[in-house]
């Protein structure tokens, strides 16, 4: 599972980022959030003075509320309070939340359960203690030199998203939660950045914008086209430890879709003869390391594909294709075959590739 915290953005670069629109129709603003950055590009008929500053203020306010709902790096966030309550039963009232942060917490929990079921448990945000154990969580970066199998198995016993239940008391304005295990903790890092990108896109939709590109930590939502009618062009990063962040392996064009890439080739560490990555196998409790280097998914919303891409890296290419069957997502796999990088993809992905 990935975390909402400091990490390198390595998924892809935006090839149109440096192009200044000669008609001055491009509004651009950027900022920092969730231990990474976000970038927003909007094409307009005309650009009012001060628009970017206004949109950045609204976006930063939105992202702050999201973080106060789902970030384990915020001590007073709802997810941190949930994790550290030490109680089987607890409640959050509408007045507990900061301007919608409870809604963000509930939406991420609901979406997580959906992806948990679809991925056959490969995506499980309750493995937070294991993420911390391996040095990729909110307790700080550290390296494990000698894995303690007994400890790992004990932590696995305190996981399982199906052990968390909640109901809504509409009269009291309260969400009531029950943990079957008081040591259960939630980590929304596997969908948090995709959710953030979706929420920025929703903000722009509500403001009436129809031609924009949102990117948050490598998670992307595209709408409409550029003024010349062309689609948004995205470069997929070469999935190798030695590759630079601007080293492009392939390119895609898209609109009206979300795109995400997950991989293990940046966020890892070496301990002795072993390499440990940030993707934790929810069945074994150990970091997953396989010939699958990265998976890129295209779908209708960024939250779903962000979580499913995390699951795919834990599952491997074959099982990933199985769980994607019947879902409205297309996948592009880059894997290692000896000294070579190979590609596989679902049939529908080819329409997005630039030859």
Residue pairs with C-beta under 8 A, 6 or more apart in sequence:
1 123
1 124
1 125
1 127
1 128
1 131
1 187
1 189
1 190
1 278
1 279
1 280
1 282
1 310
2 189
2 190
2 193
2 262
2 267
2 278
2 279
2 310
3 35
3 72
3 131
3 136
3 137
3 138
3 187
3 189
3 278
4 34
4 35
4 67
4 70
4 71
4 72
4 73
4 188
4 189
4 192
4 193
5 34
5 35
5 72
5 73
5 137
5 138
5 189
6 35
6 36
7 35
7 36
7 217
7 266
7 267
7 278
8 245
8 266
8 267
9 36
9 37
9 217
9 218
9 245
10 218
10 237
10 245
10 263
10 265
10 266
11 217
11 218
11 219
11 236
11 237
11 260
11 261
11 262
11 263
11 296
12 218
12 220
12 234
12 235
12 236
12 237
12 248
12 259
12 261
12 296
13 234
13 235
13 237
13 245
13 246
13 248
14 39
14 41
14 213
14 215
14 234
14 235
15 233
15 234
15 235
15 248
15 251
16 41
16 213
16 226
16 232
16 233
17 39
17 41
20 26
21 43
21 227
23 227
24 47
25 43
25 44
25 45
25 46
25 47
25 227
26 41
26 42
26 43
26 44
26 47
27 40
27 41
27 42
27 43
27 44
27 47
27 51
27 52
27 55
28 39
28 40
28 41
28 42
28 52
29 39
29 40
29 52
29 53
29 55
29 56
29 59
30 37
30 38
30 39
30 40
30 56
31 37
31 38
31 56
31 59
31 60
31 63
32 38
33 60
33 63
33 67
33 196
33 216
34 63
34 67
34 71
34 192
34 193
34 196
34 216
34 217
35 73
35 217
36 193
36 216
36 217
36 218
37 216
37 217
38 59
38 63
38 196
38 197
38 200
38 214
38 215
38 216
38 217
39 213
39 214
39 215
39 216
40 55
40 59
40 200
40 204
40 212
40 213
40 214
40 215
41 212
41 213
42 55
42 204
42 209
42 211
42 212
43 211
43 212
43 224
43 226
43 227
44 51
44 209
44 211
55 207
58 203
59 200
59 203
61 99
62 199
62 200
62 203
63 196
63 199
63 200
65 98
65 99
65 100
65 101
65 104
66 101
66 104
66 192
66 195
66 196
66 199
67 73
67 74
67 77
68 74
68 76
68 77
68 78
68 97
68 98
68 101
69 77
69 78
69 79
69 97
69 98
69 100
69 101
69 102
69 103
69 104
69 105
69 108
70 77
70 78
70 79
70 104
70 105
70 108
70 188
70 192
70 195
71 77
71 79
71 80
71 188
71 192
72 79
72 80
72 83
72 128
72 137
72 138
72 185
72 186
72 187
72 188
72 189
73 138
74 80
77 101
78 92
78 96
78 97
78 101
78 102
78 105
79 105
79 186
79 188
81 92
82 90
82 92
82 105
82 177
82 185
82 186
83 128
83 185
83 186
85 182
86 182
87 179
87 182
88 178
88 179
88 180
88 182
89 176
89 177
89 178
89 179
90 176
90 177
91 174
91 175
91 176
91 177
92 102
92 105
92 174
92 175
92 177
93 172
93 173
93 174
93 175
94 102
94 173
94 174
95 173
96 102
97 103
97 105
102 175
104 195
104 199
106 166
106 175
107 195
108 188
108 191
108 192
108 195
108 303
109 164
109 166
109 186
111 191
111 195
111 303
111 304
111 307
112 123
112 125
112 161
112 186
112 188
112 190
112 191
112 307
113 161
113 162
114 304
115 123
115 191
115 304
115 307
115 308
115 311
116 123
116 124
116 125
116 161
116 162
118 308
118 323
118 327
119 307
119 308
119 311
119 315
119 323
120 323
121 161
121 282
121 283
122 282
122 283
122 311
122 312
122 314
122 315
122 319
122 323
123 190
123 282
123 307
123 308
123 310
123 311
123 314
124 159
124 160
124 161
124 282
125 161
125 186
125 187
125 188
125 189
125 190
125 191
126 158
126 159
126 160
126 161
126 163
126 164
126 184
126 185
126 186
126 187
127 155
127 156
127 159
127 187
127 280
127 282
127 285
128 137
128 185
128 186
128 187
129 155
129 158
129 159
129 183
129 185
130 152
130 155
130 156
130 159
130 280
130 285
131 137
131 187
131 189
131 278
131 280
132 138
132 139
133 144
133 151
133 152
133 155
134 144
134 276
134 278
134 280
134 287
135 141
135 142
135 143
135 144
135 269
135 276
136 267
136 278
136 280
137 187
143 269
143 271
143 276
144 271
144 276
145 271
145 272
147 286
152 284
152 285
152 286
153 285
155 285
156 285
157 181
158 181
158 183
158 184
159 184
159 282
160 180
160 181
160 184
163 179
163 180
163 181
163 184
164 177
164 178
164 179
164 180
164 184
164 186
165 177
165 178
165 180
166 175
166 176
166 177
166 178
167 175
167 176
168 174
168 175
168 176
169 175
169 176
188 195
190 306
190 307
190 310
191 303
191 306
191 307
191 310
193 216
193 217
193 218
193 219
193 306
194 216
194 219
194 258
194 260
194 301
194 302
194 303
194 304
194 305
194 306
194 307
195 302
195 303
195 306
196 216
196 217
196 219
197 214
197 215
197 216
197 217
197 219
197 220
197 221
197 258
197 302
198 221
198 258
198 301
198 302
198 303
200 214
200 216
200 221
201 212
201 214
201 221
201 223
201 302
204 212
204 214
204 223
205 223
209 223
210 223
210 224
211 223
211 224
211 225
211 226
212 222
212 223
212 224
213 220
213 221
213 222
213 223
213 232
214 220
214 221
214 222
218 260
218 261
219 258
219 259
219 260
219 302
219 306
220 234
220 258
220 259
220 260
220 302
221 257
221 258
221 302
222 231
222 232
222 254
222 255
222 256
222 257
222 258
222 259
223 255
223 256
224 255
224 256
225 231
225 232
225 255
226 232
230 253
231 253
231 254
231 255
232 253
232 254
232 255
233 251
233 252
233 253
233 354
234 251
234 252
234 253
234 254
234 259
235 246
235 248
235 249
235 250
235 251
236 248
236 249
236 250
236 251
236 252
236 261
236 294
236 296
236 332
236 334
237 243
237 245
237 247
237 248
237 249
237 261
237 294
238 247
238 248
238 249
238 341
239 249
239 263
239 265
239 293
239 294
239 334
239 341
240 247
240 265
240 293
240 341
241 265
241 266
243 265
249 334
249 341
250 332
250 343
250 353
250 354
251 353
251 354
252 259
252 296
252 298
252 352
252 353
252 354
253 352
253 354
254 298
254 352
257 298
257 299
257 300
258 298
258 299
258 300
258 301
258 302
258 305
259 296
259 297
259 298
259 302
259 305
260 296
260 297
260 302
260 305
260 306
260 309
261 294
261 295
261 296
261 297
261 309
262 279
262 294
262 295
262 306
262 309
262 310
262 312
262 313
263 293
263 294
263 295
263 313
264 277
264 278
264 279
264 288
264 289
264 293
264 313
265 293
265 294
267 277
267 278
268 275
268 276
268 277
268 278
268 287
269 275
269 276
270 276
275 289
276 287
276 289
277 287
277 288
277 289
278 287
279 287
279 288
279 310
279 313
279 314
280 286
280 287
280 288
280 314
281 287
281 288
281 314
282 314
288 313
288 314
288 316
290 316
291 317
291 335
291 336
291 337
292 312
292 313
292 316
292 317
292 320
292 333
292 334
292 335
293 334
293 335
293 336
293 341
294 313
294 333
294 334
295 309
295 312
295 313
295 317
295 320
295 331
295 332
295 333
295 334
296 309
296 331
296 332
297 305
297 308
297 309
297 312
297 329
297 330
297 331
297 332
298 305
298 329
298 330
298 332
298 349
298 352
299 305
299 308
299 327
299 328
299 329
299 330
300 328
304 329
305 329
308 323
308 324
308 327
308 329
311 320
311 323
312 320
312 323
312 324
312 331
315 323
317 333
317 335
317 344
320 331
320 333
321 331
321 346
324 331
324 346
329 346
330 345
330 346
330 348
330 349
330 352
331 345
331 346
331 349
332 343
332 345
332 346
332 349
332 353
333 343
333 344
333 345
334 341
334 342
334 343
335 341
335 342
335 343
335 344
336 342
